[in-house]
Amino acid sequence: MSNYKIHTTLAAGLLASAISTVTQAQDDGWRFEEIVVTAQKRAQSSQDVPIALSAYTGDHLKQIGAADFKGLTNMTPGFSVSGGSDAFPRSYIRGIGSNDTGIGADPSVGVYIDGIYASRNGGALTELMDIARIEVLKGPQGTLFGRNSIGGAISIVTEETSEELNGEISMELGKYDNQHAKGIINLPLIEDTLYLRASGSIQQRDGWQENTEGGEYGNSRDRANGRLKLTWLPSEAVEVDFSSNWSRIDEMSAYTENMRKLSLAAGVPAYAPSTSKTGDHTSANGNRDLLFRLGLKPSANDLTAVEPILERQLRQHSVIVKWEFNDELTLSSLSSYRTFTTTSASDYDGTEYLLGNNDKSIEFNESISQELRLTSSSDRLDWFVGVSAAHERNSMDFTVSLIDAGALDPSLAGGPLNNGNPFSESSFVSSSVDSYALYGDLTWQATDRLNLTFGARYSIDEKEIHYDNPIQTDGAALFGGAGFLMPSGLQFVDANGIPDPSMQEREDNWSNFSPRLVLDYALTESAMVYLSATKGYKSGGFNTYPTPDPSNFLFVTPAATESFDPELATNYEFGIKSTWFDQRLMLNASIFYLNYQDLQVRQITNNLVQIKNAGKASNNGMELDIKYLVSENLTLLANATWMDAEYVEYSMGGADLSGTPLLFSPNFSGSLALDHSWMVEGIGDVRSFVSYSYKGKHLVHEGIEQEGYAVVDARVALTTEDEQWEFAMFANNLTDKSYLTNYVGQMESFGFSAGYRNTPRTYGVSASYRF
C-alpha cells in the first residue's frame, strides 16, 4: 500500500474512532478551550471565522518546540518553509511562494508582528518569545492587512502588558552544548495608567555539521533578542502601546551538500566529487583548484574555503494608538519604523572545489509605515476600513567568485576567461518601494444564521531600482573590467545596442483592485459552513541581478532590466467549522481551488539568472483539521492536506514544464499528536506531548524531488502544584530523519548542484520559574 493510502486510511480511521467514542461520553463539564483570534480585526473564536486558518497559543508553541515560525511547518497543513540559511527563509502556503532572495520582488507570504508588516525575507524570521498566539491564514489576504499577501499571512501576536506584577525565568540545555536562557517581567508602573513588559533571550549552540575540508562547524547558534512594551492609558477611551524590538545573530549557517553531477561538454574529463553521504552530518565545502586536478593547468591555485556566516542586526519600533469613540466605533493608528542588516555567505556547489561561491552578501532594509483603521461593531453589521502607506529603502551588496568556466567547458564561454584562475565580481543594487492602499471588510448578519461578507482592496505600488556595479577589477581578465556575471555600467545598452548608463535606472508602478466575497451559514449553534471567493495580488518588480548575455557580447539588453508583471490569484473555497458533543470534538474541513497567473519565478538558464512570469498555475485540494478530547486528560490532534498543485503554462530554457508540480507542494501531508496530562498527588501535573508529522514527496526544484518523510517530536513536563516551577525533557526529530530543505541551482550550467538538509535529532532539558 502506498504512503498516500496509508496516511489517508489512518486519518479516516482516527476520525471514525473519535466520533464513535465521543458519542458515548456524558456531559461532565470538561471540554477544550476556544482560541480567540483577530483575523478579521475583531475578537472572535477561531471557529467563527470563515477563513481557513491554523491558530496556535503560546502553550501550543511550547509543546511542539517551535522556536520560530519554521517550527510550525510540521503541524500546519499546506505550509512549508525553505531555505538552508535563516538569512532568507521562504514560505509557501498551498503551493504559493517565491524562490527569489533579491530585493526586486516581494515575498508571497506576509509576516506580521502585532499587525506590523515585517518586510523582506532577510528580516522576517524572529524568535517566538513571549507570544500570545500565531495565526496562519491560508489564501490571498489583501482586505485585512496593511500590506497585502497573495499566498497567505503569518500573524504573530505578542503578549500584552497586564495589571499584575509577574514574570518568568527559564533555562534550556541540550545537545550540541545548546544553552538557551529567557526572561520575562511585567511591571505595573502607575496604577490604571502605565504598564511595562520586558522580555529577552540569549541562545548559544555548537554547530552540528562538520566540513571535511576544515573550518568551523556549520549550523551553530549565537542569538540574542529583546522586546520592550509600554502601555499608557491616558483616559478610559484611549490606549497607547509602544513596542521596541531588538535582535542580533552572529553564527555559522549551513554548509551546502553536493547533490548531483550533470554532463559536461565532450572532451572534459569525468569528475566525481568526494561529497558527504546522504543523511549524514558532514559536507565537503572547499576552494581547491579543480582545473589542476583535472590536468587542465600545470599548477594549483587553492584558496581558503568560504564559511557560511550569518550575521543580522534588526530593530523595530512601533506605536499603536486605539481610540474608542463609543461602544461601537474605534479608531486605530499603527506607526512603525524597522531596519535590519543581514550579512551571509555560502558555497554554491557543495564540493571541495571552487566552482562558485557567494563570498558575501549584505542586505540592508529600512522601512516606515503608517496605517489607520476605523472599526465598527453592532448587532447586525461589523465593518472596518483602513488606509496605509509604506516606504522601503533597500540595498544589496553581493560578491561572487567563479571557476574559469571557459577552461572547464569551452562550449560555455569559448575558451579560458581568466587564464584558468578563478575570478570574483561584485554587484551593488539599491531600490525603493512606495506602497499605498485603501481596504476594508464588511460583514452583514442578514439573518440569525446567514452572514454576508464583502471585502475589497485597492493597491498602488511604485518601485525604483538602481544598478551601480563597479568595474570588475577582480573579474575575468579576458574582459578587462567588464563583468561576466555582474555587469559594469558600460555593459548596459539601449534597444539599438548603444551603451546607455541611464538603463541602470528603472522604475515602474502598478495598481490593482482585489475583492473578497464570503457567505457563511450556521447549521447549528456549533457548526458553520462558508463559501468564499477571493482575489489576490502581488506587485511587479525587477531582476536584482541582470546577467550579461554571452551570446550578445556581454551586453545587458533592456529586456534583462525591464520589470516583470504582478502576480494574480483567485481562490475559491468551501469549508465547514464545527464542534460537537459539548465541545469535545472539533472538526474543520475545506475544499479549495486556486487559479494563479503570472507567477514570478527565478529561473537559471545557462549563465542567465532572472525572474520571469511563468504563465499559469492551479491548485485544488482539501484540508482537514481535527481536535478530539478522548478524556478529560487526553487530547488527540490530527490534520491533513491533499493538494494537486501544478503549472498549467510554464516554459524554462526552451523546455515545456506544463504539468510540473509547484515547489514544496506535496500531494499529501498531515500530522497526528497526543497531548496527555495527569495529576500526581503531592507533586504536580505531568504532561506529555508527542507528534508525528508526514510530508509526501515534493519538488525542491524542477527535476529535484524530495521523497516523503516523517518526523517525530516529543516533550514531557512536570508542573508543580503551585504552578510556579516547570521541568521538562524534549526531543525533536526523534528518529533522526534527514531530508532536503532547499536547493541551490546557480552552478547547474557548470555541472553541479547543491542543497541544504534539516537539523538532525536534538534533545534537552529545561526548567522555568514563574512569579
N, C-alpha and C positions, 0 to 999 in steps of 0.2 A: 504494500500500500504506500502511496506517495506521502511525503510530509504534508502536502496541502490537504489531502484527505484525512490524514491522522489528526491534524490540529483542528480541522473543521468538525470532525466527528467528536473530538474531545470537548470542544466548546458546546456543541449541541447537547452532549450527554450531561455536562455540568448544569446547563440551563434546565434541562428536564428534571434532574435530581433536585435542583433548588426549588422549583415550583412544587414538585411532589412533596418535599419535606416541609416547606413553609406553610402549606395549606393545612397541616395538622397542628400548627402552633396556636396557642391561646394568647390572648392579649394580656400579658403580664407586665406591660409597661416599658419594655426595652425596645428600642428602635434606633436606627442610625441618625446622626445629626445632619441637617441640611447644610450645604455650603452656600453662603451668601456671596454673590458676585456683583460687579458693577459693569458688566459687559455692555449694557445699554444705557450707561451713565445714570443709573439709579439702582438702589439696593434691591436685589431680587434673589430668590432662591435659584440656584443653577438649573433646577428642574422647570422653572417658569420661563426660561429664556429660549426663544425659538431660533437658536443658533447652535450648530454643532460645536461643542467646546469640551475641553478637559480641564477640570479645576482641581488644584492641589492646595491644601492648607500647609502652614509651616510644619505641623506634625507629620503630614504625609511626606514632605520633602526629607525630613529626618529619617523616616523609616526606610525610604528607598535609597538613601545615601546620595541624593542629588546635590553636589557642591555648586553646580551652575546649571543653566537650562539644558546643557547637553545631557545631563543626568536624567532628563525626562523622556528621552527617546525610547527607552525600552518599555515604558509604561503608557505611552501616549500613542494611540492608533494613528497611523499615517504620518508620523513626524520623524524626521531624520536630521542629523547634523553632520556634515562632512568637514574635513579639514584635519591635517596632521598637526598643524600648529594652531594654538589658541589665538594667534595673531589675526587669523582670517577665518573664523567659523562661518559656515554657510548652511543656512537652514532650509529644509524642504518640508512643505506640508502638502499632502496629497499630490506629490509629484511636481509641485511648483517651487522653484528655487533658482538660484543663479550660481554658476560656476566661475564667475569673474571676481578677481580680487583688486581690480584697479579702482580709480576714483572717478571714472567717467560714467559709471552706471550705478543705479540704486539697488539695494537689496530687495528681494522679492517678499521676504517675510520681515515684518517690522517688529522691533523690540521696544517696549515702552516701560519706563520705570516711574511709577506713580503718575502715569498719564503723560510723561515727558518722553518724546521720541529719542531713542539712542541711535543717532545717525552713524552710518558706516559700519562695515563688518569689523574693522580693526578696533572699535571701541564698544562693541555690543556685549561681549561676554564679560560678566562680572560675577563675583561670588554671591551666592544666595545666603545673605547674612541678615538675620532679624527680619524674616519675611512673614507677612500675614498670609499671603496666598499668591498663586500664579494661575492665570487663566490663559489657556492655549486655544485661540479661536481659529476655526477652520474656514477656508474660503475667503474671498475678497472682503476686506474691511476698509471701506472708504467713508462711510457715513457716521462712524463712531469715534474716530481719532483725528487728531490734528494733522498727521501725515498719513496718507493712505498706504495700504499694503495689499498687493494683489494676491498673494498666496495665503495670507493669514497673519495673525498677530500673536505675539507673546507678551502678555501684560503682567508685569511684576509689581505687586503692591507691598510696600514695606509696612512694618508695624507702626501704628500711630503712638503718639505720646498719651499718657494717661494721668489720672489724678493721684495715683499712689506711688510711693517710693518702692521700687522693685528693681530687680536685675538678675543677671545670670553670668556665671563664670564657668567655662568648660575647657577641657584639655583632651586632646586625642593623640594617641601614639600608635604607630602601625608599621607595617612592612616598609622596607627601603628607608628605615630611620625617619619615618614620617612624624612630624611634630606640628600640631595644629592647635593654637590657642585662640579662644574667642571670649569677648566680654561685652555685656550689655548693661546699661543702667538707665533708669527712668527717674527723673527728679522733678517734683512739683516746686517750682521756684517761688511763685506768688499764687496763693490760693485763688482758684477760679479765674486766673488771669494768664499765667505764664508757666509753661511746662517744657522740659528739655529731655531729650532721649539721645543717648550716645552709644555707639557700638563700634567694635573694631575686631580685627583678626590678624593673626600672623601665622603663616604656614611655611615650613621648610621640609623638603624631602629629597633624598638622593635620587638620581636617575636610575631607571631600570633597564635601559637599552645600551649595551656595550658596542662601541665602534671598534671593530677588529683592526682598524688602521690606527688606533690610538686616540688620545684626547679624552675629554670629559664624557661621562655617561649622558645619554640623551633622556629626555622626559623627566627632568628634575623639577622641583617646585621651590620657588622663593618669592612669596607674595605677601603683601600687606594691604589691608583695606580699612577704611574708616568712614563713619557716617555720623553726622550731627543733625538732629531735627529739633526745631524750636517752634512751639505753638503759642501764639498770642491771641487772647480773646478780649479785644478792646470793648466789646459790647456783646449783648446776647445775640445780636444779629450778624456779627462779623467774626470770622475766624481767619487768621493769617498763619500759614505754615511756611517756615523757611527750612530748606534742606541743603546740606553741603556734603558731597561725597568725594572721597579720595581713594585712589588705587595705584599700587606700584607692583610691577612684575619685573624680575631680573633673574632669568634662568636659562637653562638649556631646553630647547624644544626637541621634537622628534627627528631622528635621522631617517632618511628615505631608504627603502629597500628595492633593489633591482627586481623587476617582475618578469621581463622577457627580453629577448633579443630579436630584432627584426632583421630581415635580409638586407645586406648592403649591396653595393654595385659589384658587377663582375670584376674579378681581379683583386678585390680587397680580401686580405687573409681572414679566415674564420676566427672568431673570438668568443670565448665563453668566460664571463667574469666570475670570480670566486665570491658569490653572494651568500647571504645568510640562508639557512634552511627555513622553509615555510613554517611559520608558527613559533620560531624560537625568539629570543630576546636580544638578538645581535643584528648588526648591519655592517656593511663594508663601504664606508664613505671615505674617499681619499682623493688626492690630486696627483697621482702618479702619471707619468708620461706614457700614454697608450701607444702613440706612434713609434716610440723607441721599442716597446715590447713587441710590436708587430713587424719590426725590421724596416720601417719606413723612414727612419732618420738615424744618424750614426751615434748620437749621444742623448742622454735623458735630461729633461728639464722638469724634475719633480718639484711640486710646490706644497706648501703646508695645507692640510685639509681644512675645509670650511666647517666651522662649528655652528650648529643651528641655534643661534642665540634668539631669545625673545625678551625684549625689554619694552615696557609700556608705563607711561605716566598719564593718569586720567584724573580730571577734576570736573565736577558738575555742581552747579549751584542753581537752585530754583526757589521761586516764591509763588505760593498758591494762595489766593485770596477768595474766600467764599462769603457772599453777602446774601442773607435770606431776607428778601423784601417782606414776605409773609409765609404762611404755611404751604403755599403752592408754588412760589416763584423764587428761584435762586440764581444769582449771577456769580460765575466763577472766572477767575483770571489765572492763567498759568504762564509764568515767565521763567525762562531758563537760559543759562549760559553753560556751555560744555566744551571742553577741549581735551585732546589727547595726542600723544606722540607714541607711535609704535615702531620699534626697530626689530627687524628679523633678518635671518639669513638661512640658506638651505642648499643642499646638493640636489640637483635635478635628476641625476641618472641612477643614484643608489649603488654605484660601483666604486672600486678602489682607484679608479682613474678619473682624470679631469676630462669630462665631456662637456658639462655645462653646470654652472653654479649661479645661484642668487648670492652674490658676495655680500650684499647688504641692501635692504630696502628700508626707507624711513618714510612712514606715512604720518602726516600732520593733519589734524582736523580742528576747526574752530567753528562752533555753531551757536546761533542765538535764535530763540523762538518766542513767540507771543501768541497765546490762544485765549479767546473769550468764549464762554458758553453761557447760554441762558436756558435754564431748565425749569419745566413746569410739570406738576403732577396734580391730577384731580380725579374724581370718581370715574369719569368716562374718557378722559383724554390725558395722555402723557406725551410730552414732546420736549425736544431740546434743539437749539440751533447754535452753531458755532462758527467762528471765523478765526483763521490762523494765518500767520506769516512767519516764515523761517528763512534764515540766511546761513549758508555754509561757505567756508573757505577751506580748501583742501590743497595739499601738495603731496607729491610722491617723488622721492629721490631714490633712484634704483640703479644698481651696478651689477652687471653680469659678466661672467668670464666664460669662454668657449674654446673648445679644442679647434685647431686649424681644420675646419670642415673640408676644405679643398684638398688637403693632404690625405685625410681619412677616406674621402669618397670624391674623386674628381668630378663625378657626374653632378654633384650638388653645387659646386662653385667653379668648375672648370680648371682647377689646379690649386696649389697652395696659396693661401691668403696671407700668411704671416711667417713664411719660411719654416713651416712646421711647428712653430711655437704657439702656445695658447695666447689669446688676446682678451682684453677687457674693455667694455664700453659702458657708458653711463647715460641715464635719462633723467631730466628734471622737468616735471609736469606739474602744473597748478590749475585749479579750477575753482569756479564759484557757482553757487546754486541759490536761486531765489524761488521760493515756493509760496503760493497763496491759495487759500481755499475757503469756500463757503459751503457748509454742510449741515445736515440735520436729520432728525428722525422723529416721526410722529406715530403714536400708537393710539388707535381709537377702539374703545370697547363697544363694538356695535351691539352686542347682546351680552347677557351674562356668561355666555360660553364662547363667543366669537370675537377675536381681536383682529384688526387690520393695521398693518404697519407699513408706512411708506417712508423711505429714506432717500436722500439724494446728496450728491457731492459735485461741486464744480471746482475743478483744479486748474491752476495756471502754474507752469514750471518754466523757468528761464535758466539756461546754463551757458557758461563760457568755459573754454579750455585753452590753455596756452602751453605750447611745447617750446622748451628752452634748452634743448640738448647742446652740450658743448662740442667743440672739435674733439674727435676721439683720438687723443694723442697716444693712448694705450691700445688703440684698436688695431685692425688688420693693416699691416704695413703696405699691402698692395693698394689700398685705397687712400693713403696719405691723409688721414684725418676724417674722411667720410665714414659713416657708420655702416657696418654690415648688418647689425641688429638694431642699433639705436641711431637714427639719422641725425646728423647735424643740420643746422639751419639752411645751408645751401642745397640740401637734397630735396627740399620741398619745392614743388613746381606747380604751375597753374595748368589749366586744361590744354594749353598749347605746348606743354613741356618746357616752359621758360622758368628758370629759378625765380621763386617769388616768396620772400621771407614772410609776407603777410599771411600765407597759408598756414603759418604756425598758430594763428589766432582764429578760433572758430567759436561761433555762438549760434544758438537756436532756441526756440521756445515752442511749447505745446500747451494745449488746453483740452479739457475733457469733461463731459457730463456723465456721471455714473449713478444710476438709480438702484434702489433696493425695494422689493415688494414682498411682504410676508403675510400669510394668513395662518392664524393658529386657533384651534378649536379644542375646548375642554370636553373630552369624552366623559370624564368623571371628575370628582374633586382632586384626584391624584394622577390623572392621565391626560396628556395633551398631545395632539398631532399638529404638525405645521407643514406648510408648503411655502417655499421661498424661491425667488429669482433675483440674483444679484449680479451686477456688472462690476468689474474691477479694472484698474488702470495703473500702469507703472510708466513714468515718463521716459522719453527717449534719452539718448546720451551720446557719448563719444568714445572712441577707442583710446585708451590710456597710452598704449604703446603702438602707434602706427609704424609698421615694419617696412623697410625699403624693399623694393621689388627687384630681385637679382636679374630677372628677365628684362628689366627696363632700366638698365644702367644704374641700379640702386637709387632711383628716384622715388620719392614719396608722392604719388599721384593724389589729386583731390579726392578720389574715391576712398582712399585709406583714412582720410581725416574727416570725411563728411559724417554727419550724425546718423545714428540708426533710429528707427521708429519706436514709438511707445509699444508696450505690450498691452493687450486687451484680453479680458477673460469674462465669460458668462457662466455662472454657476446656478444650476437648478437642483433643488434638494427637497426631499420629502422625509420627515422624521417623526418619531414618537419619543416622548419623555414621560416616564410613568414610574410610580411607586405603588407597591401592592402589599397587602397583608400587614396593615398597620405600620407601614414604612419599614418593613424588614427586607423587602426586595425592590431594588431599583433596576429598571430595565429601560435602557435608551437605545434607539437604533435610528439610522438614517441611510437613505439611498440618495446618491448624488450623481450628477452628470456635469462635467466641466468641459467647456469649449474654449480653447486657448488659441490666440492668434498673435503672430509676430513675436515669438519667444526671442529674447535676447540671449544668445548662446556664444560663449567664447569658443572659437574654432582655431585649430592649429593645423595649417596645411603647408607642407614643406617648411620654409622658414617664416611663413606669414602667420602672425598671431593677431587676431582681431575678433571683435564682437560683431555678429551679424544677426539679423532677424531670420528665424528658422521656419517661417511659414506657419503651419497649423499643428495643433496637438489636441488630444482629447483624453479624458479620464472619466471612467464611470466605475462606481463601486458602492460598497456598503460598509458601514461601521456599526459595531455592536459594543455596548458598554453595560456591564452587569455589576451590581453590588448586592450581596446577599448576606444577611445576618443568620448564620446557621444556628447560633445560640447567642445568649447574652454576651459571651466571651469570645466568640469565634466569628470572623467576617471573611467571606470569600469575595475576591475582586477578580473580574475577568473582562478582557476586551479583545476585539478582533477587528481587522480591516481587510477587506478584499478589494483590490483595485486592478483595473486594466488601463494603464496609462501609457500612451504611445504617441509618437509623431505621426501625424496624418500627411503632412507635406514637409519634407526636410531633405536637403542635399548638402554634402560637405566634401570638398575636394573632388567633385565630379561623381561621387557615389550617392546613390539614392538610398536614404535611410528611412524612408516611409515605412511605418510598421515597427520601427525600433522602439523598445520601451524607453520611457523617460528615466533619467538618472535617479537613483535612490528611491525607486518606486516598486517594492516587491509586490507580487500578486497577493501574497498573504503575509500578515504579521499579527501577532497577538501576544497576550500575556495572561498569566494566572498568578494570584497572590493569596496567601493566607495570613491573616492578622489575628493572633490569639493572645489573650491575657488571662491570668489567673492570680487570685489573691492568696498570698502565703501569710497566714496568721502570724503577727508579731514581727514580720519582716517587711512586706510591702507587695507591690504589684509586679509580677513578672510578665513581660510582653515579648512575644516573638513575631517576627515578620519575615516571611520567605516568599520570594517571587521568582517566577520562571517566565522568560520572555523569548520569543522566537521571531526572527525576520527571515522571510523567504529569499530566494536568490534574486539578485538585482544588479543592475549595471552601476559601476562607479565611473565608467567612461565608455564611450562607444567601443564595443569589442572587448571590454574588460568586465568580467562578471564575477561577483562575489556569491559563492554558494550560500545556501541557507544555514543559519546558525542559531544556537540557543544560548542564553546567558542566565545564570542562577545567582541571585544575591540573597543574603540572609543577615538578620540582625536580632539579637536577644538583649533585652534591657531589664534592669531591676530599678523600680522607683520606690523609695522608702515611703512608709505610711504617712509621714508628714509632707510628702511631695516636694521636699527640698533637695534631696540627692537623687541622682540617676547614674547608674553604672551600666555600661553596655559593651558588648562584643559584636563585631560585624565582619563580614567577608563579602567582597564584590568580585564578580566573575569567578565564582567558586570553582568551576570546572576548568579554569584557565583556558578558555576558548580564545582562539586567535582569528581575526578577520580584518579585512581591509576597511579603512575609514575614509580614504581619499586616494586620488590618482594624480600623478604628475606627468603631463604629456609633452612638455617642452622639448624633450630630446627624441621624440619618436622619429623625426626625419633623419636622425643620425644613427638609428638602430637600437635605441634603448628607451625604456620607460621605467618609472618607479612608482612606489606607493607608500602609504603610511598604514601602520597597524594600531590596533587598540591597546589599551593598558592591560597587562596580564593580571592574574589573580592578586588581589591585595586584601589585607585583613588588619585588624587592630582592635584597640580598646579605647573607651572614652569615659570620662567622668565629668559631671556637671553639678553645680550647686546653684539653687535659686533662692532668692531672698526677697 
